[in-house]
């Protein structure tokens, strides 16, 4: 009985070790680089940097546009209040 239990545990440990090793060696990579398993060339790296910079610039432009709209709204509100106070002063 004890011999069977020890054999079962031994085979289980060996099998799980082999399965895990096979998964790490031949399976999917732990850290994927956009699905590319080969090293990127200098041009590809530069292209990737440019794409990120363009995305950041677009995001900054959107933020600036929102801020401009908000500032225009605040300015219009201030102008309206100034006109109302001028009318009240008369």
Buried (B, 14 or more C-beta within 10 A) or exposed (E): EEEEEEEEEEEEEEEEEEEEEEEEEEEEEEEEEEEEEEEEEEEEEEEEEEEEEEEEEEEEEEEEEEEEEEEEEEEEEEEEEEEEEEEEEE
